[in-house]
Amino acid sequence: MFAPPEDKPGLKAASELLNEEIGAIPDKANALMLASLNLAFKQMTGSSHKEIDKKTNAKIEQLSKSLEKALD
């Protein structure tokens, strides 16, 4: 995936956050979908323990859309 140099730190942070979520899910068959849903829920409810800036949030949205597209 191509990303401008200024976006790479945000993408790296988003991928690390997603990997943490996937690692915490015992059902690996559905881990990607469940982790994405969990992150989206945390972001919507503000229950995330880590504060996410707008730029990182935009990258998470972009990754989520890419995942949805790939799964269709």
C-alpha positions as CSV (number, residue, x, y, z in Angstrom):
1,M,0.0,0.0,0.0
2,F,1.4,3.4,-1.0
3,A,1.3,6.2,1.5
4,P,2.9,9.6,1.5
5,P,5.8,9.9,3.9
6,E,3.9,12.1,6.3
7,D,1.2,9.5,6.7
8,K,3.4,6.6,7.4
9,P,3.7,7.2,11.2
10,G,-0.1,7.3,11.5
11,L,-0.5,4.1,9.4
12,K,2.1,2.4,11.5
13,A,0.3,3.4,14.7
14,A,-3.0,2.2,13.3
15,S,-1.6,-1.2,12.2
16,E,0.0,-1.7,15.7
17,L,-3.3,-0.9,17.3
18,L,-5.1,-3.3,15.0
19,N,-2.5,-6.0,15.7
20,E,-3.0,-5.5,19.5
21,E,-6.7,-6.0,19.0
22,I,-6.4,-9.1,16.8
23,G,-3.9,-10.6,19.3
24,A,-6.5,-10.2,22.1
25,I,-9.2,-12.2,20.3
26,P,-9.2,-15.9,20.8
27,D,-11.3,-16.7,17.7
28,K,-8.7,-16.2,15.0
29,A,-11.1,-17.2,12.2
30,N,-13.0,-13.9,12.8
31,A,-10.3,-11.9,14.5
32,L,-9.8,-9.2,11.8
33,M,-13.5,-8.5,11.6
34,L,-14.0,-8.5,15.4
35,A,-11.0,-6.4,16.0
36,S,-12.2,-3.8,13.4
37,L,-15.6,-3.8,14.9
38,N,-14.2,-3.4,18.5
39,L,-12.0,-0.5,17.5
40,A,-14.8,1.3,15.7
41,F,-17.1,0.8,18.8
42,K,-14.4,2.1,21.1
43,Q,-13.9,5.1,18.9
44,M,-17.6,5.9,18.7
45,T,-18.2,5.5,22.5
46,G,-14.9,7.2,23.5
47,S,-14.0,4.1,25.6
48,S,-10.6,3.7,24.1
49,H,-7.8,3.9,26.6
50,K,-5.5,5.4,24.0
51,E,-6.3,8.8,22.6
52,I,-6.4,8.8,18.8
53,D,-5.8,12.1,16.9
54,K,-7.9,13.0,13.9
55,K,-5.2,12.1,11.4
56,T,-4.8,8.6,12.9
57,N,-8.6,8.2,13.0
58,A,-8.8,9.1,9.3
59,K,-6.2,6.4,8.6
60,I,-8.1,3.8,10.6
61,E,-11.3,4.7,8.6
62,Q,-9.3,4.3,5.4
63,L,-8.0,0.9,6.5
64,S,-11.4,-0.2,7.6
65,K,-12.9,0.7,4.2
66,S,-10.0,-1.1,2.5
67,L,-10.7,-4.2,4.6
68,E,-14.4,-4.1,3.8
69,K,-13.6,-3.8,0.1
70,A,-11.2,-6.7,0.3
71,L,-13.7,-8.9,2.1
72,D,-16.5,-8.3,-0.4
